Amino acid sequence: MNREARNGPHVLRWLLPAVAILAWLVIGGVGGPLIGQLASVQSNSQTSYLPGSAESTRAAELQKQFADSDTVPAVLVADRADDQPVAGADAEYLRSLSEWATGPGAVAQRGSPPITSDDGQAIEMVLPVDAADTADSVDALRTHISTTAPDGLRVLVSGPAGQAADLGVAFSGIDGLLLGVAGAVVFVILVIVYRSPLLPIFVLLSAVFALAGAGAVVYLLATSDVVTLNGQSQGILFILVFGAATDYALLLVSRFREELHLDGRRVPAVLRAWRGVLAPVAASAGTVILGVLCLMLSELNSNRSLGPIAAIGIAAAFAASMTFLPAVLALTGRAAFWPLRPAITGRSVRDAEDASGSERTGLWWTIARKVDAHHTAVWVVSALVLAVCAAFTPQLKASGIPQSDFFLTEVDSVDGQSVLSEHFPGGSGSPVLIFARQDAAAQVVDQVREVPGVAPGVSPVTQSGAPGGPPKVVDGRVQIQATLQSAADSGAAESAVRGIRDAVHAIPGADAVVGGTTATQLDTQDTAARDRNVVIPAVLVVVLAVLMLLLRAVVAPVLLLATVVLSYAATLGVGALVFNHVFHFPGADPTVPLFAFVFLVALGVDYNIFLMTRVREESARHGTREGVRRGLAVTGGVITSAGIVLAATFGALAVIPLIFLAQVAFLVAFGVLLDTIIVRSALVPALTLQIGDRVWWPSKLGRGGAGAHDDSPAAPGESARLQDS
């Protein structure tokens, strides 16, 4: 068979790659603009995170029946510096501000009159703003205040509307800043890894096209109300796509460089490399996809929607890495590695090793030999180190944090809440809302007044809105408002809401429903705790099943999963120490451990898949001991590079000034490095060597089957043929 027949028609060698590249250019052209529009379809309201069965969600639906329109309260609070008392003119300014806000071009509806605190040092006023235009309304208020406020008077827009606007500002950096930081970090790392200016560009283009494809699909699903997109989901989507696409690219390019040594022919080398990495990369992507889809078992809408959003991102990263990047490499060949092009030796790197062992030099061959020689000490010491770190896990305070602690920078909504808590009852502007049957309303009011932590003034909402009038009745229900003595986002406020619920639920015939800001936060934390107990076991089962199918064994998958779980526990332990004693965080959201688990287990298993599939491939030819040494030596550099890239991309999440994303960024970045450096490089290989052939039980390889102990050198080119078979 002549060369042309072996390689296919010459035209197909450039036409098919060109078509693939063109297809991704079209995807990028269509999906790129939609990435910039994702912010317009976000829903960052905490109420929208909850399931319909949550009590605060039912209360929010009832509240809409009592309101003339869907509004969110903006709480304006004014004070003066140096504990100076506010004056009558300051109250008049707030009245004029209310008239401006409800006048022509209104940004708010008629609210409460200004109320001066008992100590005379602050003034409070509530203005309901349109829920659909919360951010724009708050921005207009703040802009107007900045140009009209009297000298020395500080007026802050706080409350639920102010916080929603500040969250929008925090997430506004996702499109530009987050992508810029992640892209720059990945580019620098890839230049160091490849020592080439071209390959990093090709890899980044692959990630960008994957993001465009994923973004287009997510945008269409969000606009069709199939998924709920919020700022944190969008940020995680960006990071996952960049990290996964780069990881898959590193594996493909590394194998491509190996194959180019054979004869330098780019198309056959791409095909052999593609076939060699397809199974582990597909298994890796499939594991992550199935792992994140377990989030669909969550009752929190924010978690449940992140599952398909993240899965779409991983699928896009896999598709781009396995189609666009091979097409580029097929057209560029050795030139992609310029100026350090791979030498043509007539045999692949592995063939050379099999023939003479002359290639067994370098850092990772040294590490592989050390691990082999001292495998018992290596796995015992590394396991002990992880266990010691894991012992600090109980110190992680993940029972929830006040909403005022969400931000890592100073924002008006937090400063305003501090002023309110200092001069007014802590729950001012964020009342507890109780909906009850009209004939039981009086009893409900009496019971709520007796609950510890409730401020005086519990009363039904009247028809006129003025105190003392007849209550407003809708479908036989009345709305009762209660102000809490503690800040609405505090632990004391949550205890008071639990007390209110216990009291009103016990009233026969009241059919009472309790909602409001504090109730929403409470239900979110309770639901998150439930989700953690359901999703984590589901992820473990799914990942274990995938590993068993991939490795065709039982012992090795159990071993891999156990090491990843130990690594996760160690990461939480280190995270607890860092959060408590270095950053002095007030605590963590209950979803932080869940997110860290899903990403660390799914992504951490990735590197073990990359390692163990290569180890199994080598073990089938040379036995388990030699297979471990070869697998660790050959994959060490590329997997470590992939881990560093993924850790750096997740670390980029910290540029968004929210404590939740900063904590997730640290845990995933640190956990990936821990898994890459200790678990995959030391613990797993050492344990595999300790167990020996039995690690592959019950497969034939685990029983010392044919080929399992064949240490004879392979003929040149045999390695490539084995990969192709």
C-alpha positions in Angstrom: 0.0 0.0 0.0 1.5 3.3 -1.0 1.9 6.2 1.3 -1.0 8.2 -0.2 -3.3 5.2 0.3 -2.2 4.8 3.8 -2.8 8.4 4.7 -6.0 9.0 2.7 -6.5 11.4 -0.1 -4.2 14.4 0.2 -7.1 16.8 0.1 -8.8 15.3 3.1 -5.6 15.9 5.2 -6.3 19.6 5.1 -9.9 19.9 4.1 -11.4 18.1 7.2 -9.3 20.1 9.7 -10.2 23.3 7.8 -13.9 22.4 8.0 -13.7 21.7 11.7 -11.9 25.0 12.3 -14.5 26.9 10.2 -17.3 25.3 12.2 -15.9 26.5 15.4 -15.3 30.0 14.0 -19.0 30.1 13.2 -19.8 28.9 16.8 -17.6 31.6 18.2 -19.2 34.2 16.0 -22.7 33.3 17.1 -22.0 32.5 20.7 -19.4 35.2 21.5 -21.9 38.1 21.6 -24.3 36.0 23.7 -21.7 35.7 26.4 -21.9 39.4 26.9 -25.7 39.1 27.3 -25.6 36.5 30.0 -25.8 39.2 32.7 -29.1 40.3 31.4 -30.7 36.9 32.1 -29.3 36.5 35.6 -31.5 36.1 38.6 -29.6 37.0 41.8 -32.6 37.3 44.2 -32.2 34.9 47.1 -35.9 34.1 47.0 -35.5 32.7 43.5 -33.0 30.2 44.9 -35.6 28.4 47.0 -38.0 25.6 45.9 -41.7 26.3 45.7 -42.3 24.1 48.8 -40.2 26.4 51.1 -42.4 28.4 53.5 -40.7 31.7 52.6 -41.4 31.1 48.9 -45.1 30.5 49.6 -45.0 33.7 51.7 -43.5 35.6 48.7 -46.3 34.4 46.5 -48.9 35.6 49.0 -47.1 38.9 49.4 -47.6 39.6 45.7 -51.4 39.4 46.3 -51.2 42.1 48.9 -48.9 44.4 46.8 -50.2 46.6 44.0 -47.0 45.5 42.1 -43.9 43.4 42.5 -41.6 45.6 44.6 -38.4 45.2 46.7 -37.9 47.6 49.7 -35.0 50.0 49.5 -34.2 51.2 53.0 -32.7 54.7 53.1 -30.8 55.6 56.2 -29.1 59.0 56.9 -26.7 60.0 59.7 -24.0 62.6 60.3 -20.3 62.1 61.2 -18.9 62.2 64.7 -22.2 61.2 66.3 -23.8 64.5 65.5 -27.6 64.6 65.7 -29.7 64.8 62.6 -31.8 68.0 62.1 -35.2 68.7 60.9 -33.8 69.9 57.6 -32.3 66.4 57.1 -35.7 64.8 57.5 -37.1 67.3 55.0 -34.4 66.3 52.6 -35.5 62.7 52.8 -39.1 63.8 52.2 -38.0 65.7 49.1 -36.0 62.6 48.0 -39.2 60.5 48.4 -41.1 63.0 46.2 -38.4 62.9 43.6 -38.3 59.1 43.6 -42.1 58.8 43.2 -42.5 61.8 40.8 -42.1 62.0 37.0 -39.7 59.3 35.8 -40.3 57.5 39.1 -37.8 55.0 40.4 -39.8 54.0 43.5 -43.3 53.9 44.8 -44.9 55.6 47.7 -43.3 54.4 50.9 -43.0 55.2 54.6 -42.4 58.8 55.9 -39.0 59.5 57.4 -38.6 58.2 60.9 -36.0 59.6 63.3 -34.3 57.2 65.7 -34.9 57.5 69.5 -31.3 58.8 70.0 -31.8 61.5 67.3 -28.8 60.4 65.4 -30.3 58.7 62.3 -33.3 58.8 60.0 -34.9 55.9 58.2 -37.2 55.8 55.2 -38.4 52.8 53.1 -39.1 53.2 49.4 -40.4 50.2 47.4 -38.7 49.9 44.0 -39.7 47.8 41.0 -38.3 44.3 41.4 -37.7 44.1 37.6 -35.5 47.2 37.6 -34.0 47.0 41.1 -30.4 47.7 40.1 -31.2 50.6 37.8 -33.6 52.1 40.4 -31.0 51.9 43.2 -28.3 53.3 41.0 -30.6 56.3 40.1 -31.3 56.9 43.8 -27.6 56.8 44.7 -26.6 59.0 41.8 -29.3 61.6 42.8 -28.3 61.5 46.4 -24.6 62.0 45.6 -25.4 65.3 43.9 -28.2 66.7 46.2 -27.4 65.5 49.7 -26.8 68.4 52.3 -23.2 68.9 53.4 -22.2 66.5 56.1 -25.3 64.2 55.7 -24.6 60.6 54.7 -27.5 58.9 53.0 -27.1 55.1 52.3 -29.4 52.9 50.2 -29.6 49.6 52.0 -32.2 46.8 52.6 -33.0 44.0 50.1 -33.0 46.4 47.1 -29.6 47.9 48.1 -28.1 44.4 48.6 -29.4 43.2 45.2 -27.9 46.2 43.5 -24.5 45.6 45.2 -24.6 42.0 44.2 -25.2 43.0 40.6 -22.2 45.3 40.8 -20.0 42.5 42.2 -21.0 40.1 39.5 -20.6 42.8 36.8 -16.9 42.0 36.6 -17.5 38.4 35.4 -17.5 39.1 31.6 -14.4 41.2 31.5 -12.2 41.0 34.6 -12.7 37.3 35.4 -12.1 36.2 31.8 -9.1 38.5 31.5 -7.5 37.3 34.6 -8.1 33.6 33.9 -6.9 34.0 30.3 -3.8 35.8 31.3 -2.9 33.3 34.0 -3.4 30.3 31.7 -1.4 31.9 28.9 1.6 32.6 31.2 1.5 29.0 32.5 1.2 27.5 29.1 4.1 29.6 27.7 6.3 28.2 30.6 5.1 24.6 30.0 5.4 24.6 26.2 8.2 27.2 25.8 6.3 28.2 22.6 4.2 31.3 21.8 1.9 29.5 19.3 0.6 26.5 21.3 -0.8 28.6 24.2 -2.7 30.7 21.6 -4.2 27.5 20.1 -5.2 26.2 23.5 -6.7 29.5 24.5 -8.7 29.7 21.3 -10.0 26.2 22.0 -11.2 27.3 25.4 -12.7 30.5 24.0 -14.7 28.7 21.4 -15.8 26.2 24.0 -17.0 29.0 26.2 -18.8 30.6 23.2 -20.7 27.4 22.5 -21.6 26.8 26.1 -22.6 30.4 26.6 -24.9 30.3 23.6 -26.7 27.2 24.9 -27.0 28.5 28.5 -28.3 31.9 27.2 -31.0 30.1 25.2 -32.0 27.9 28.1 -32.1 30.9 30.6 -34.2 33.0 28.3 -36.6 30.1 27.9 -36.8 29.7 31.7 -35.4 26.2 31.5 -32.5 27.0 33.9 -32.0 29.8 36.4 -28.7 31.6 35.8 -27.1 33.7 38.6 -23.8 35.4 38.9 -22.1 32.6 40.8 -23.2 30.0 38.3 -21.9 32.2 35.4 -18.6 32.7 37.1 -18.2 28.9 37.8 -19.2 28.2 34.2 -16.4 30.4 32.8 -13.8 28.9 35.1 -14.8 25.3 34.5 -14.7 25.7 30.7 -11.3 27.4 30.8 -9.8 24.9 33.2 -11.3 21.8 31.6 -10.5 22.8 28.0 -6.9 23.5 29.0 -6.5 20.2 30.9 -7.8 18.2 28.0 -5.5 20.2 25.6 -2.5 19.5 27.7 -3.1 15.8 27.6 -3.7 15.8 23.8 -0.7 18.0 23.0 1.6 15.9 25.2 0.6 12.7 23.4 0.9 14.5 20.0 4.5 15.5 20.8 5.3 11.9 21.7 3.9 10.7 18.4 5.7 13.3 16.3 9.0 11.7 17.2 8.1 8.7 15.1 8.3 10.3 11.6 7.1 13.8 12.0 4.0 13.3 9.9 1.4 15.5 11.4 -1.9 13.8 10.4 -1.0 10.2 11.5 0.5 11.7 14.7 -2.7 13.6 15.5 -4.8 10.5 14.8 -2.6 8.3 17.1 -2.6 11.0 19.8 -6.3 11.5 19.5 -7.0 7.8 19.8 -4.6 7.5 22.7 -6.3 10.2 24.8 -9.9 9.9 23.7 -10.8 7.3 26.3 -9.3 9.0 29.4 -10.5 12.4 28.3 -14.0 11.2 27.6 -14.0 9.3 30.9 -12.8 12.5 32.7 -15.4 14.7 31.0 -18.1 12.1 31.6 -17.2 11.8 35.3 -17.4 15.6 35.8 -20.6 15.9 33.8 -22.3 13.1 35.8 -20.9 14.5 39.0 -22.2 18.0 38.5 -25.5 16.7 37.2 -26.0 15.2 40.7 -26.6 18.8 41.7 -30.0 18.4 40.1 -31.0 16.4 43.2 -30.7 19.7 45.1 -33.8 21.6 46.2 -32.0 24.9 46.0 -32.7 26.3 42.5 -29.3 27.9 42.4 -27.6 24.5 43.0 -30.0 22.6 40.8 -29.5 24.9 37.8 -25.7 24.9 38.2 -25.7 21.2 37.4 -26.8 21.4 33.8 -25.0 24.7 33.3 -21.7 23.2 34.4 -22.4 20.0 32.4 -22.9 22.1 29.3 -19.6 23.8 29.9 -17.7 20.6 30.3 -19.3 19.0 27.2 -18.3 22.1 25.2 -14.7 22.0 26.5 -14.5 18.3 25.6 -15.9 18.9 22.1 -13.6 21.8 21.3 -10.5 20.0 22.7 -11.2 16.9 20.7 -12.2 18.6 17.4 -10.9 22.2 17.1 -7.5 21.6 18.7 -6.7 18.4 16.7 -7.7 20.2 13.5 -5.2 23.0 14.3 -2.5 20.5 15.2 -3.1 18.5 12.0 -2.5 21.7 9.9 0.5 23.0 11.8 2.3 19.8 12.9 5.7 20.3 14.4 5.5 24.1 13.6 3.1 24.4 16.5 6.0 23.8 18.9 8.2 26.5 17.4 10.9 27.3 18.2 11.5 23.9 20.0 10.2 21.5 17.4 10.1 17.8 18.4 13.0 15.9 16.8 12.2 13.1 14.4 13.9 9.9 15.8 12.1 7.2 13.8 10.4 5.9 16.9 8.1 7.3 19.6 9.4 8.2 23.1 7.9 5.0 24.5 9.4 2.8 21.8 12.8 4.3 22.6 12.3 3.5 26.3 11.3 0.0 25.5 14.3 -0.6 23.3 17.0 0.7 25.5 15.8 2.5 28.6 17.9 5.4 27.5 15.1 7.9 27.8 14.5 7.2 31.5 16.0 10.4 32.8 14.4 13.5 34.2 12.5 14.5 37.3 9.5 12.3 36.9 11.5 9.1 36.2 13.5 9.9 39.4 10.3 10.4 41.4 8.8 7.2 40.0 11.9 5.2 41.0 11.9 6.7 44.5 8.2 5.9 45.0 8.8 2.4 43.8 11.7 1.9 46.1 10.0 3.3 49.2 6.3 2.8 48.4 5.3 1.7 51.9 6.8 4.7 53.6 5.5 7.0 50.9 1.8 6.0 51.2 2.0 5.9 55.0 3.5 9.3 55.3 1.3 11.0 52.7 -1.8 9.4 54.2 -0.8 10.6 57.7 -0.2 14.2 56.4 -3.7 14.2 54.8 -5.3 12.7 57.9 -3.7 15.4 60.1 -5.1 18.1 57.8 -8.5 16.5 57.8 -8.6 16.5 61.6 -9.2 20.3 61.4 -12.4 19.9 59.3 -14.8 20.2 62.3 -13.4 23.8 62.7 -15.0 24.8 59.4 -17.9 27.1 60.3 -20.3 26.4 57.5 -23.7 27.0 59.1 -24.3 30.3 57.2 -23.2 33.9 57.4 -25.1 37.2 57.7 -26.0 38.7 54.3 -24.0 41.8 55.4 -20.9 39.6 55.3 -21.3 38.5 51.8 -19.1 41.2 50.4 -15.3 41.5 50.8 -15.3 45.2 50.0 -17.3 48.1 51.6 -20.7 48.6 50.0 -23.6 50.9 50.8 -26.0 48.1 51.7 -23.7 46.8 54.4 -22.8 50.2 55.8 -26.5 51.1 55.8 -27.4 48.0 57.7 -24.7 48.8 60.3 -26.3 52.3 60.8 -29.8 50.8 61.1 -28.6 48.2 63.7 -26.9 50.9 65.7 -29.8 53.3 65.9 -33.0 51.3 65.2 -34.3 47.9 65.9 -32.0 45.6 63.9 -34.7 44.3 61.6 -35.9 47.7 60.5 -36.7 47.8 56.8 -36.7 44.0 56.6 -39.8 43.0 58.6 -41.1 39.4 59.2 -44.2 38.9 57.1 -46.9 36.6 58.5 -50.0 35.6 56.4 -52.9 34.2 58.4 -56.6 33.7 58.2 -58.6 36.8 59.1 -60.5 35.2 61.9 -57.2 34.1 63.6 -55.3 37.3 63.0 -55.8 38.8 66.5 -54.5 35.6 68.1 -51.5 35.5 65.7 -50.6 39.1 66.6 -50.8 38.3 70.3 -48.6 35.2 69.9 -46.0 36.9 67.8 -45.7 39.7 70.3 -44.7 37.2 73.0 -41.8 35.7 70.9 -38.4 36.7 72.3 -36.5 39.0 69.8 -39.6 40.7 68.4 -39.8 44.5 68.7 -43.0 46.2 69.7 -45.4 47.2 67.0 -46.7 43.9 65.6 -49.8 44.8 63.5 -51.7 43.8 60.4 -51.2 45.8 57.1 -54.2 48.1 56.7 -56.2 49.0 53.6 -55.0 52.6 53.7 -51.5 51.8 54.8 -51.9 54.1 57.8 -51.8 52.6 61.3 -55.1 51.9 63.1 -57.2 51.4 60.0 -59.1 48.2 59.0 -56.8 45.4 57.9 -56.4 44.6 54.2 -58.0 41.2 53.4 -57.2 39.1 50.4 -58.9 35.8 49.9 -59.7 35.6 53.6 -56.1 36.3 54.7 -54.4 39.3 56.3 -50.7 40.3 56.3 -49.1 40.9 59.6 -45.7 42.6 59.9 -43.3 42.2 62.8 -39.9 44.0 63.2 -37.0 42.1 64.9 -34.8 43.6 67.5 -31.7 42.1 65.9 -30.3 42.6 62.4 -32.4 40.7 59.8 -29.4 38.6 58.7 -28.1 37.7 62.2 -28.3 34.4 64.0 -30.5 36.0 66.7 -33.0 37.0 64.0 -33.1 33.5 62.6 -33.8 32.2 66.1 -36.6 34.7 66.4 -38.2 33.6 63.1 -38.0 30.0 64.2 -39.8 31.0 67.4 -42.5 32.9 65.4 -43.1 29.9 63.2 -43.4 27.6 66.1 -45.9 30.0 67.7 -48.2 30.7 64.8 -48.1 27.2 63.4 -49.6 26.0 66.7 -52.7 28.2 66.3 -55.6 26.1 65.1 -57.2 27.4 61.9 -54.7 30.2 61.4 -53.0 28.4 58.4 -50.1 30.8 59.0 -47.2 31.3 56.6 -44.0 33.2 57.7 -41.8 34.9 55.2 -39.5 37.9 54.7 -35.8 38.5 54.4 -34.8 36.5 57.5 -37.1 33.6 56.8 -35.7 33.4 53.3 -32.2 33.2 54.6 -33.2 30.6 57.1 -34.9 28.4 54.6 -31.9 28.7 52.2 -29.6 27.5 54.9 -31.9 24.6 55.9 -32.3 23.5 52.3 -28.6 23.7 51.7 -27.9 21.4 54.6 -30.4 18.9 53.2 -28.8 19.2 49.7 -25.4 18.4 51.2 -26.7 15.1 52.7 -28.3 14.0 49.4 -25.9 15.2 46.7 -22.6 14.1 48.2 -23.5 10.3 48.5 -25.0 10.5 44.9 -21.7 12.0 43.5 -19.7 9.2 45.3 -21.9 6.5 43.8 -21.7 8.0 40.3 -18.0 8.5 40.3 -17.3 5.0 41.6 -19.5 3.5 38.9 -17.6 5.4 36.2 -14.2 4.3 37.5 -15.3 0.7 37.7 -16.5 0.8 34.0 -13.3 2.6 32.9 -10.7 0.5 34.8 -12.7 -2.8 34.6 -11.9 -3.4 38.2 -13.2 -3.0 41.7 -10.2 -2.5 44.0 -8.6 0.3 42.0 -11.8 2.4 41.8 -12.4 2.1 45.5 -8.8 3.0 46.2 -9.0 6.1 43.9 -12.3 7.3 45.4 -11.0 6.8 49.0 -7.9 8.9 48.3 -9.9 11.7 46.7 -12.3 11.8 49.6 -9.3 11.9 52.0 -7.9 14.7 50.0 -11.2 16.6 50.1 -11.4 16.3 53.9 -7.8 17.5 54.2 -8.7 20.5 52.0 -11.6 21.4 54.2 -9.3 21.1 57.3 -6.7 23.5 55.8 -9.5 25.7 54.6 -10.9 26.0 58.1 -7.5 27.1 59.5 -7.0 29.6 56.7 -10.5 31.0 56.9 -10.5 31.3 60.7 -7.0 32.4 61.4 -5.6 34.0 58.3 -8.5 35.7 56.5 -10.7 35.9 59.7 -13.9 35.1 57.8 -17.1 35.1 59.9 -18.0 31.7 58.6 -19.1 30.1 55.4 -22.3 29.4 53.5 -23.6 25.8 53.9 -23.2 25.4 50.1 -19.5 26.0 50.2 -18.5 22.4 51.3 -21.0 21.0 48.8 -19.6 23.0 45.9 -16.0 22.1 47.0 -16.9 18.4 47.2 -18.6 18.2 43.8 -15.7 20.0 42.0 -12.9 18.4 44.0 -14.1 14.9 43.7 -15.1 15.2 40.1 -12.0 17.1 39.0 -9.7 15.3 41.4 -10.7 11.9 40.0 -9.8 13.4 36.6 -6.1 13.3 37.4 -6.3 9.8 38.8 -8.1 8.7 35.6 -5.3 10.2 33.5 -2.7 8.4 35.6 -4.4 5.1 36.1 -5.6 4.6 32.5 -1.9 5.0 31.5 -0.8 2.7 34.3 -3.3 0.1 33.2 -2.1 0.4 29.6 1.5 -0.1 30.6 0.7 -2.8 33.2 -0.9 -4.9 30.4 2.4 -5.0 28.7 5.0 -4.9 31.5 3.3 -5.8 34.8 1.8 -3.6 37.5 5.1 -2.5 39.1 6.7 -1.4 35.9 3.3 0.0 34.7 3.1 2.2 37.8 6.6 3.5 37.2 6.0 4.2 33.5 2.6 5.7 34.0 3.8 8.1 36.7 6.9 9.1 34.8 5.1 9.7 31.5 2.1 11.5 32.9 3.8 13.3 35.7 4.7 16.5 33.9 1.5 16.9 31.9 -0.9 16.2 34.9 1.0 18.5 37.2 0.8 21.2 34.5 -2.9 20.6 34.2 -3.4 20.8 38.0 -1.5 24.1 38.2 -3.6 25.5 35.3 -6.9 24.4 36.9 -5.9 25.7 40.3 -4.9 29.0 38.8 -8.2 29.4 36.8 -10.3 28.6 39.9 -8.2 31.0 41.9 -9.2 33.7 39.4 -12.7 33.5 41.0 -11.3 35.5 43.9 -11.3 38.7 41.9 -15.1 38.8 42.4 -15.4 40.4 45.9 -17.8 37.9 47.4 -16.9 35.7 50.3 -18.7 32.7 48.9 -16.7 32.7 45.6 -13.4 33.5 47.4 -13.9 30.5 49.7 -14.8 28.2 46.8 -11.8 29.5 44.8 -9.4 28.7 47.7 -10.8 25.3 48.4 -10.9 24.1 44.9 -7.5 25.6 43.9 -5.8 24.3 47.0 -7.5 20.9 46.8 -6.5 20.5 43.1 -2.9 21.2 44.0 -3.0 18.8 47.0 -4.5 16.1 44.8 -2.1 16.7 42.0 1.1 16.9 44.1 0.5 14.4 46.9 -2.4 12.1 46.0 -1.7 11.5 42.4 2.1 11.7 42.6 2.7 9.8 45.8 -0.3 8.2 47.6 -2.0 6.5 44.6 1.1 5.1 43.0 2.5 3.9 46.3 -0.7 2.2 47.3 -1.0 0.6 43.9 2.6 -0.8 44.3 1.7 -2.0 47.8 -1.4 -3.9 46.6 0.2 -5.1 43.4 -1.7 -7.0 40.7 -4.7 -7.4 43.0 -5.4 -3.7 42.4 -7.0 -4.7 39.1 -9.2 -7.4 40.6 -11.4 -9.0 39.3 -10.2 -8.4 35.8 -7.8 -10.8 34.1 -5.0 -8.3 34.7 -5.6 -8.6 38.4 -5.0 -12.4 38.2 -1.7 -12.0 36.4 -3.2 -12.7 33.0 -1.5 -12.8 29.6 0.7 -9.9 29.0 0.6 -8.7 32.5 4.3 -9.5 33.1 5.7 -9.1 29.7 8.9 -7.1 30.3 10.4 -7.7 27.0 11.2 -4.6 25.0 8.8 -3.7 22.2 10.0 -3.4 18.6 10.1 0.1 17.2 6.7 1.2 16.2 4.9 -1.5 18.2 3.7 1.1 20.8 2.0 3.1 18.1 0.3 0.0 16.7 -0.9 -1.0 20.2 -2.4 2.5 20.7 -4.1 2.2 17.3 -5.6 -1.2 18.0 
